[in-house]
Amino acid sequence: MKRNLFFLWQLICLLLIVGFTTQCKSEKTIYCVSASKNDLVDLLHSEGYKVTSFPTIQEAIESTPKDGVLLIFPHNYPQCAETLSADQVTQIAEKNLHVYAEYTLINSDTISGKPLTLERVVVTDSLFFPGLSSMELLNINGSYLLPAQTEHPLLVVARVAGFDRAVYGLSDTEVHPLLYQYNHNILLSTAPLSRFASVRFTPERSWRLVWQAILSSLTSGEVLLNNHLSYLSSAFDESQPLPTDARLQSARKGIEWFYNGHFLIHPSWKKDYVDQYIGDGSMPVGPPLPANAPNGDGSMGVLEGHCSFIYHDGSQRYRYWIRNDVQGESAMAFALAARHDGNTEHAQVAKNLLDYAFETFFIEDKSQSPLHGLMGWAITAPQVFYGDDNARFILGVLAAAPSLGENRWNRMLIENIVANFRTTGLEGFRGDRLEGPDMVANGLKHYQTHSLVSPHPHFESWLWACYLWLYNQTGYEPLLNLAKTGIRHTMKAYPSQWKWTNGIQQERARMILPLAWLVRVEPTDEHLGWLNFMVDELLINQVKSGAIREELGDAAGGMFGRTKSNSQYGKHEAPLIHENGDPVADLLYTNNFAFIGLHEAAEATGNPKHKEAVARLSDFMTRAQVRSERFKDIDGAWFRAFNYQEWDYWASNADAGWGVWSTLTGWIQSWIVSTQYLIEMETSLWDIANQMDIKQDWETVKSEML
């Protein structure tokens, strides 16, 4: 009897298990309407769901079992939206189907949507999305959006200011529904949210929470996703151990990116892309180059990089601009790669870039003309002269020429330094921008005798480094004196009187290189104290990962402070953050320049604190580098923004020219790659630059220009 009861109990348990398993399997089946591969479907498969697909909406409605989950994806996006008829809405209700329909219209004459530009997604119903707060921000890039009206949207799209939340709410901006409950059975999205990986939605953590909420709503149960599909990532996670050769591979991958993105201009596509989209230089952006576009060899120059705009297919706009500083910086990266790796192709690219730059941008005039020897800003602005751009070009040549064993640019290099030096005022400041017609009208004496004091390291400080190098080569005292005067004024003015461009942190970063080189030529206690002080000020904001957190200064001194209203979002240059403490590293204005500056400080002083900071920042750069098999033109790049808290490429995208996902062959890529190579070679930019022999050319230039 007991034995029979035992077998009966086993049978009951078995039936319960079979029933439960069958129920679970049924609950894990989702039906969809789709004609192509879909990111959400791939994610559902990875989570163990069975997805059954139908070619038409009507077949799907008829075949999906009562109370089932049905997903409707567009067949011909973005050209045509899907449509649900009144009869189909009734059928869905009669079967109590739980429907998510995207880029789908109900009772509308509209055919298709319009692409977004700078608009972002705003959470308007935090109760629907556990883990997301009201006014929290997400991004769907250049997705197409259908018009819609609803009183209670769950998500909306609007152009709003703020870092990770809409700080000014939804005032002063157009608001469009993105996700809303059409009725009890149908959840409608006006854009295809299922393309989150293909279109590079960010932040990835937030989009996982969005999909958990949507799927939980559809299945009437709590769905927790274990995976997230993405077609790009950082090279390494924050805590992932780095291979012993990770830094070197990062540098090599950084050089490879120039070819992945086809940034070296080739004659076969110059006319159709560069000439067509460069315009007057105010917004030289256009669609990306074809994946099979041939690479140039540097003899026609190098492009600027990517614009921070991502199309509806995940591709990214290019900046078809040609600037003098970018040529010199890129030549530096290729030359140092050639020096370390022995790659003759890289060496030739570096030589070609410098030949192109001097031929294109160098101003050849009478020796006493205030223009003679300067490098024009860009091919669209040859009579505009930024001292900081000239300085970065000069420093690029100082690294490249000795690495290539070339001296043919020596005279023009010296003339370029002297041209900037002799248009610098008595107090060591040149101002942020000079223009050719004004300079000719004013004459040299005007610039040499003015008493401007402008403690703005972004524009001023790296020219001082150039003067210090030339002084070290020649012993010409006015170079040293003018550099020291400018540095002394700037250190005395810190921090309350400093001017800043996109943040105070980038100004600190820019000061370290000239201070390190001042210690090289005059290692006094005062100069070493200045250097140690400025490094300490910068490192207050170096976080655990090695990244340096961005920081705003006093609003009175800022050129481009936080965006002041929704209506101003995207209209000006702007910081990546809205408030100090926002967890972002800026690799265009701060971390890239801090990297070379800290390295030069560590090499100049041997200070263990400086060396540790460089090592940590190098590890961060190695980890934050982009990896993508799908989007090859960004594989090996560094984007401007890295959110080290989310470990994602996310921040405020308010900057009109160089936002979150911008890349730059010069400012970003070249300085990171070059510093990685310098660390690998256990040398410094100072030591390499001083391998040059310029004595004969100096005497000629001195007699003609000074």
N, C-alpha and C positions, 0 to 999 in steps of 0.2 A: 504493500500500500504506500509506504513512504517512498519506495523507488518510483512508483507510477506518478506520485505527486511531484517528485523531483523532475521527471521528464516533462510533465505538464508545465511546470514552471519554466523549464528551459525553452519549451515551444512558445510560451507566451512572450518571453524575453526576446526570442528570435523574431517573432512577428512584430514586436514593438520596434526593434532595431531596423528591420526591413522597411516598416512604415515610416520611421523617422528619416531613414536614408533617402527613401523615395521622395518624401516631402522636401528635404534639403536640396536634393537634386533639382526638383521642380522650381524651388525658390531661387536656385542659382542659374536658371535659364532666362535669358533676356532675348527679346526679339527686336529686330531693327530693320530699317529701310535704308539701304546704302548701296551705291554702285561702285565704290572704290575702297581702298585701304583707309582705315580711320584710327586715329590715335586712341580714342576712348575704347574702341573695340579691342585694340591690342592690349590696353591696360586691363580690361575686363578679363580677357583670356589669361593674362598673367596672374590674376586674382582667383582663378579657378572657375569662372563663369562659363557656361555654354552660351554662345551667341548664335542665334539662328537668323539669317538674313533673307529678306525678300526684295525683289526688284521694284515693286510699286507699293504705294501707301495702301491702296485698296486691298491688295493681296495680304499685306501685313495685318491689317485690321481684321480681315476675315479669318486668318490663320492663327493669330495670337489667341491663346485660351482666355476664357473669362478670368478677370482679375489679374491678367498678365501685365508685364512691363514691356512697353514698346518705345523704341528710340527712333526718331525720324531725322535723318541727316540729308543735306541737300545733294542732289545728283550733279548739278551743273553750277556750282559755286565758283565765282561770284556773279556770273552772268544772269542766272535765273534763281529765284526763290522757289521753294516748294509751296504747295497750297493745300489747305484742308477745306473741303466743301462742307456746307451745312449738314448734308446727309452723313458725311463721314464723322463729323462731330457728334451727331446723334448716335451713330453706331458705336462709337467709342464709349459714350455714356451708358448705352444699353448693356454693353459687355463689361462695364466697370473697368476698362483698361486704364493703366497708369502710364501716361504718355509724356515723354519729353520730346519736343519738336524744336529744332533750331533752324534759323534762316527760313522760317516757314510763315506763310501768311494765311489768315482766316478772314474771309469776307473783305478782301482788299483788291484794288485794281493795280497796286504797285507791282512792278516786275522784279526789280532788283534794288539793292541798297547802295550806299555811298561809303567810300573808304574813310576810316578815321585818320586823324593826323596826330595831334598831341593830346587827344582826349584820353582819360583814364577811367577805369572802372571804380565805382564808389559803392560800398556796402550800405544799403539803406534799410535792411531788415536783419539786424544781428541775431534775432531769435531763430531765424531760419538756418543760420550758419554758426553752429557751435565753434568757438575758437576764434571767430572774427568779430570785430567790434564795429559799431556804427561809424560811418565815415572812413573806414579803413580803405586803403587804395590797392588796386591790382592793375594789371596791364594786359591788353590784348593786341597791342601794336596796331598795324594798319588793316585790321580786319574790316570787312564790309558790314554795315549796320542797316537794318530795315527800320522804317518809321513805325512807331507804335504809340498807343496811348493807354495808360492805365493809372488808376488812383493809388495802387499799392505795389510799386515795383520792389523786387528783392535786391536787384542790382541795377544801377544806372551807369550811363556813360556821360562824362562831362569834362571840360577843360578846367582843372582845379589845381591850385597851388598846395604845396605841402610835401613832406618827405614820405611818410607812409600813411598819412590820413589827410583828409580834406580840411585843412586848418580854418578855412573861411566858410566852411559849409558849402552849400550849393547856390549861394547868392552870386549875382553878377556873372552868370554863365548859362549857356544853354544846357538843358538836361534831357537826356533821351533814355527811355527804358531799355534795359538789356535783358533782364530775366524777370518774369512775372507769372503768376498763376492765372491762366486764362479762365479756367473754371475748375471744378473739383477734380477733373480727370486730366487736364492738360496743363503742362508747364511749358511756357513758350520762351525761347531765347531769340532775340532779334539778330544775333550774330552766331557764327558756328563755334561754340565754346569747346566742342570736341576736338578741335584742331590745336589744342594747347601745346603740344610738342612741336608740331610742324611749323607753327607761327611763333614759337618761343615765348609763350606767356610767362610772366613773372609777377610776384615771387612764386617759386614752385611750391613752397610749403603752403601758401595761401590757396593755390589752385587745387591742391590735394584736399584741403578742407572744403572748398566749394563743391568738388565732386562727391565727397563723402556725404555732404548735406543733400545734394540732388538725388543721389542713389538711395539714401535713407528715406527720403520723401517718397520716391517711386516704389520702394519695396516695403514700406511701412515697418521698417526695422532699422536698427543701427548698423550702418556699414562703415567699417574701418579699413581703409586701403593700406596694404603693406608695401606697395610699390608705387613708383611714379615714373612715367615715361618721359624721357628727355633726349634731345638730339645734340645737346652740348652740355659741357660741364667744365668745372675747373680741373686742372691736371691732377691735383691731389686734394683729398679732404683735409680738414684742419688738423686732425689727429693722426692721419695716416703716415707711417714711417716713410721717410724719403730714401730712395736708393742712393748709394754713394756717389753716383755720377749724375744725380738729378739736376744739379745746377748747370753742368755742362750741356746736358741734353736740352735743358730749357733754353739756353743761349742758341744752340744750333736750331732748335725748333723755331725760335724767334727770327732767325735769318730765313729759314724755309718759308715762313709766312709771307715774306715779300714776293715769293714765287707763287705760293698758294693763291694770293689775291691778285696776282698779275699787276703789281703796282709800278714795276719798271716799265716805262712807256715804250710801246712798240709801234713802228710806223704803220703797220697794217690796221691798227684801230685808233690811232691818234685823231684822225679827222672825224670819225663817227662818234667818238666819245669825248675826248678832251676838248677839241675845238667846238663841239656842239654844246657842251654843258658848262664850260667854264664861264661864259658870259662876261660880266664886268668884275667878277670875283666876289660880289656881295653874297651870293648863294650858289656856288659852283657845284651843284649836286645833280646827280642823275642816276639812272638804273645801273645795276652792277654789270661788270664785264662778263661775257660768256665764259663758262667753265673751261672751254678749250682755247681761250685767247692766248696767243703766244706771249712770252715774256721778253722784254727788252734787255739791253745790256748796260743800261745807265747812260748811254750817250744822248738820250733824249730826255733824261731826267726821271724823277720818281714822283708819283702822285702823293697827295696828302694822306689819304686813308678813307675810312668809312664815316659817313654821316650817321647820326644816332636816330635813324628812321628805319624801321623794319616793315617790309611789305606784307601783304596778306598771305604770301606763300613762304614767309620766313627769310627771304633774301633781304639784302640790306643796301641802301643807297650808298654810292661812292661820292667822295669829294674830289672832283676833277680840277684840282688847283695845283699850281706849281710854284713853290716858295723857295727862297734862297736858303733859309735856315734848315729846311727839311733835307735839301740836297747834301749839305755838309754833315748833318747829323747821321744821315743814312750811310754816307761814305765812311764815317767813323765806324759804324757797326760792321760793315762789310770788311773794312781794312783790319779791324781787330780779329774778326773771325778768320780772315786769311792768315794773319800773323800766328794765331794759335793753331789752326787746323791745317795750314799749308795749302789752302784751296786757291788755285790760280784764277779760277773763274770769279771768285769773290773779290780777289785783288783787282782784277780788271774792271769789275763793276764799280769799285770804289774810285779808281782812277778816272773812269768815264764820267762819274757823277761830279767829281771836282772840276774836270775840264769843262763839262757842261755848265756848271754853276758859275765859274769865273767868266766864261764866254757870254753867258746870258745876263748876269746880274751885276757884274763889276762895272763901276762907273769910271770910264777913262776920260779925263778932262785935263785942263791945265793944272799943273802941280799946285798952284795956289788957289784953285777953285775949292770952295767948301764941300763940293760934291765928290771931288776926285778921291778914289779909293774906297768909297762906300759901296755896300751891296744893297741893291734895290730889294724891296720887301717881297714882291711876287711879280710874275710876268704881266699881271693885270694892274700892278701898281709899282712901276719901276722907279718912280720919283718919291716914294715913301720910304722912310728910313727909321726903323725901330732899333734902338741900341741893343736890346736884349736879343733880337733876332740875329743881328750882326755878331753878337758875342757867341751865340750857340753855333753859328757857322764857323767862327774862328776856332772855337774849341774842337769842333769836328775835324778841322784841318790839322790842328795840333796833334790829334790822335792818329789821323790817317796818314799824313805825309811821312813821318818817320817809320810807321809800320810798313809802308809800301816802299821805303827806301828811295823816295822821290824828293827832289828839291826844286822842281820846276815851278812850283807855286809860291816859293819863298817870298819873292819881291811883292807880289800882289797881296799875300797874307800880311806882310809888314805894313804895306800901304793901307790895308783895311784897318788894322789896329790904330795906326797913326791918324787916319781919317776920323775915327771916332774920338780918339784922344784930343785932337786939336779942335773938335767941336764940343768939348766938354768944358763947363764953366769953372770959375775959380774955386768953387767949393766942392768940386768933384762930381757934379750932377749934370746930366745931359738932357733930362726930360724924357717923357715916354715916347714921343714921336716927332720927327722933323720931316718937313716936306721941301722938295727940291726948289720950287720957285721962290719960296720964302727965304731959303738959305742963300740963294744967289743974290736976292735983293738985299739981304742983311749983311752979307759978307762975313769972312772968318772972324774978324775982330769982335763982332757982336757976340758970338758964341763963346769966345775965349775969355771975355771980360765980364760976362753976366754972373750974378751972385746967387743963382737959383740954389735952394736947398730943398731937396725932395726925397725924404727917406722912404723910398718905395723900392725895395730890393728886387721885385719882379722885373722892373724895367732897368734898374741901374747896376745891380751888384756884380753880374757876371762880366761886365766890361772891366770892372776893377781887377778881376782875376786875369783878364787878358793883359792889362797894363802891367800887372805884377810879373807875369811870365816874360814879357818883353824886357822889363827892367832886369830880371834875373839873367837874361841873355846878353844885355848890352851895358848895364850899369848906368843907364840914362836916368838920373835922379828925378826929373820932373814926373816921370811915369809913376815912380814909387810915391812921391809926395801927393800927387793928385788922388791916387787910389787910397792912401791913408787918410787924407782929408775927408773924402766921401764916406769911408767906413767909420771914421770917428764921429762925424755928424749923425750917422745912422744909428750907431750903437747908443749914443747919448739920447737920441729921440725915442728909443724903445721903452715901452710899447705904445704909450699914449699918443705920440705924434706920428706913428707909422701910418702910411697909406697902404691899403691892401686891395688886391684885384678881385679874386673870387673867395678869398679867405685869408686870415692872418697866418694860418699854418704854412701856406705856400711861401709866404714872405720869409719866415724863419728858415724854411728849407733852402731858399735861394741864397741866404747869407752865409751858409756854412762853407761852400766852396771857396769864395774869396778869403774868408777868414783862415781857412786851412792853408791857402797859398801865401797869405801874409805871414803866417807862422813859419813857412818854408824860407822866406827871404829875410824876415826879422823876427826870430823866435824870442821876443821879449816876454816878460811876465804879463805885461798888459795885453799883448796880442794873444798869448796863450789863454789868458783869462777870458777874453772876449769869445774865443772859439769854444772853450769849455762851457761858458755860460749859455751860448746860443744852442749848442748841442743839447744841454740839459733842458732848456726851454722846449725844444722840439720833442725830446723823448718823454716828456710828461705825458704825451698823448700816444706813445707807442704801446699797443695793446698786446695781449698774450700771443696772438698769432704772428706778431712781428709787424703788422700793418700800423701805419700812423694815422690816427683819427683826424678827420678834417675839423676845422674850427673857424668860426667867424670872429672878426675883431669888432672893435667899437664901430657902430654904424656910421659915425661921422667920417671915418677914414676910408670907407669901402667904396670902390668903383661899382661893383656888382654884388650887392647884398642880397638877402633873402627876398624872394618874390613877394610883393606887397599886396597883391590881390589876385583873384582868379583871372581877371581880364588881362593881367600882365604876364601870365604864365606863357612861356615860349616866345616872348617878344624881344628878349635881351640876353646877353650872356648872364649866367647865373651860377651860384654854387650848387653842389649836389645835395646839400643839407638845408634844413629849415631852422633847426635849433642846434646849438652846441650840445654834443652828446649823441647826436644821431650817428649810428655805427657804420660809418662809411670811410673808406680810403679812396682818395682821389689820385689816380695814377697819371693824370694829364698835367696837373699843376703842383702836386706836392710830393707824393711818394717817389715818383721817378727822379725828381731833382734832389730830394733828400737822400736817395740811394747813392748817387755819385758824390754828393757833398759829404755824407758820413764816411764813405770809403776813403775819400781824400783826407778827411780829418784823422781817421784811424791810421792811415799810412804816414801822415805827417807827425803824429804824436806818439803812436804806439800805445795809446790809452786803451786798457782792456775793456772799459765801458763802451768806447767807440767801436771797438772790434766786435763786441757782442751785439751791439745794435745793428751793425752791418750784416752780421751773420743771420740774425733773426729776420731782418727785412729781406735779405736774399732768399731765405726759405719761404717767406710769404709770397714773394714774386714768383718763385718756382711753383708754388701751389696754385696761385690765382690765375695762371696762364690758361687760356681757353683751349679746350680740346673738342673737336667735332669732326666726325667722319662725314656727316651729311652736309654741313656747311663748310666746305674746305677753305673758303676765302677768309674765314675767321679762325681757322685751326692754327694755333701758335701765336695768336694775338694776345694783347692785354687790352681790355675795355677800360674806358676812363673810370668807371665806378665799380667798386667791389664792396658789398655789404658783408662784413666779416661776421656779423651776428647771425644772419640768415645763411651765410656762406653761399651767396647768390649775387648775380649782377643786377643790383636793384638800388635805386635812389630816386631823387627828384630829377625829372628829365626836362627841366624848365629852360636849360641853356639853348639859345637859338641856333648855335652853330656846332657846339661840341658837347653833346649830352651824354647820358649814361652809357650807351653802347657805341660811342664813337671810338675809332682807333686813329692813331697818328703814326705814320712811318718815322717821323722825326721825334717830336717831343716825348712820346710814350715809348714806342718800340725801341728806338735806337739807344736811348739812355739806359733802359733796363738791360737790353742785350749787351751793350758795351760794358756796363758795370759788372755783369755776370762774368764776362770774359776777363776783365781786369782782375777780378778776384781769383779766377782760375789760374791766371798767369802770375799771381802773387806780385803784382806791380801796380803802379798808379798812373793816372793820366798825367800827373806832373812829371814823373820819371820818364815816361815815353816822350812827352812834348819836349823835354830838355835834351833829347838825343839829336835835335836839329842843330845845324850849323848855319847861322844866318848873318854872320859878321860882315861879310862883303856886301850883301844886299842891304843890310842896315845902314851902312855908311852912305850908300847911294841915296836911299830913301830919306835919311836924316838931312842930308844936304839939300835935297829938292823940296821936301815938304815941311821941314821944321826950321 
